[in-house]
C-alpha cells in the first residue's frame, strides 16, 4: 500500500487547519481520515497530487466544516440552542418582514406591528445568536473583528430601515451609523480576510476593486440620507465598478477555475441584481423625482411671491403723492405684519425639523436673510419630509394655527371696512385659511413638512393677491 511522505502529511494538516476546525480531538480524526482516503486513491496508481485533488473534490470545500458543525450540534448543548435560536428567529423575522411589506403596500392594519416585531427579532435575536454560532464554529481571533463589524452594521441597518418606514425620529442617524460601520469597519475587514487566503491570489485585484465599489456605493448611500451633494455620483460610480468591471471580471476567473457553475455564484448574481439595482433605481429616480417635484413647486411659488410683492410695492409708489396713499400704506403695513407671522411659523417648523425632539434649532441655517426678507433654502433641509412640524404648528387646534386664523380674521374684517361690499366679495373668499392650510388628516395619516411649507407659500401668495386687489380698489376711490 502506498504511504504518504512527511511533506504530504504536512500539506494535508495545513489544509485541514485552514478549515478552522476548533473542536477538541476532531482535527486529528479528520486529518487521519483524509490521509487514509488519499492513500486509498493512490492504490489505483495515482500520484499524490491527483489523489489529493480527487479527495478534495469528493469532500467539497465545506465538508470538514459540516462535520464539525454536526459534531458540535450533537454534543454541545449551548451551541445547539444558539443554532436553533438563530434558525427560528431568522425564519420568523424574515416572514414577519415579508408579511409587513405586503400589509404596508395594501394599507392593511397591523403592518407597523409586524414590521417592528420582524426588525426587532432579526436585530436583537437573530444577529446575536448568529454571532455566537460563528464564534463557536471558528474561534478565530483574526476574523472576530469581521464578525463584530458585520453584526453592528446589519443591526444598525435593520433598525434604521424600521425607523425610516415608521417615520420615527433618528432614522437618518441610525442609517448613517450603519453606513459608517460598513465603510470604516466591515468592508475593510472583509477585504483583509479575503486577501489572507493564499488560494485567492488570482482574485485579489477583483476583491480590492469590489471593496472600492462597495465603499463608493455605501458612502453615496450615507450622503443620500443626509441630503448632501455628490450622493448620486458616488452611488452610480460604485454601481459602475461593481457591475461593469468587478462582476464580469470575477465571472471570467470563476469560469476558468470551475468545471461547472455553482449555486453560490448564481445566488450572488441574482441577489446582487435583486437588491442593489431596484434600491438604486428607487433612490436615484423615484426619490429624486419626488423631492425635485416639491423643490420645483416651492421655487415657483417663491417666484410668484417675489413678483407679487414687487408689483404691490410698485403700485404703492405710484400713488405716493395721492390722497389715497395713507390708506394704501396702512393696508400694506397690515399685510406685512400678517406675512411676518406666516414666515415666523415657517421658521418654527424648520427649527423643529432640524433639531432634536424637544430641542429646536435656533436661527436655522436654511433660512437666509435677503433684500425681500427671509428666504428658505429648501434644498439644504436635512429632513424636509419630517411630519412633526405640521402636527405641531399647522393642524387645526394648534397654538400657531389659532393665532394665524385670528390674524387673518382681523385682516379680513379690516378689508371689509375699507373696500365696498361688492368688491370685497370678489376676493374675500381667498382669505379663508382652509383653502390653503391643511385640515385634520385621517387617523394614521401624517403630513410632511414640505407639504406644510407649500401650504404656507400658497397662503402668502393669496394674501399678496388680495392686497393687490385692495390697493388698486383704494386707489380708484
Beta strands, then each sheet from edge to edge (+ up, - down):
strand 1: 367-370
strand 2: 373-376
sheet 1: 1+ 2-
end
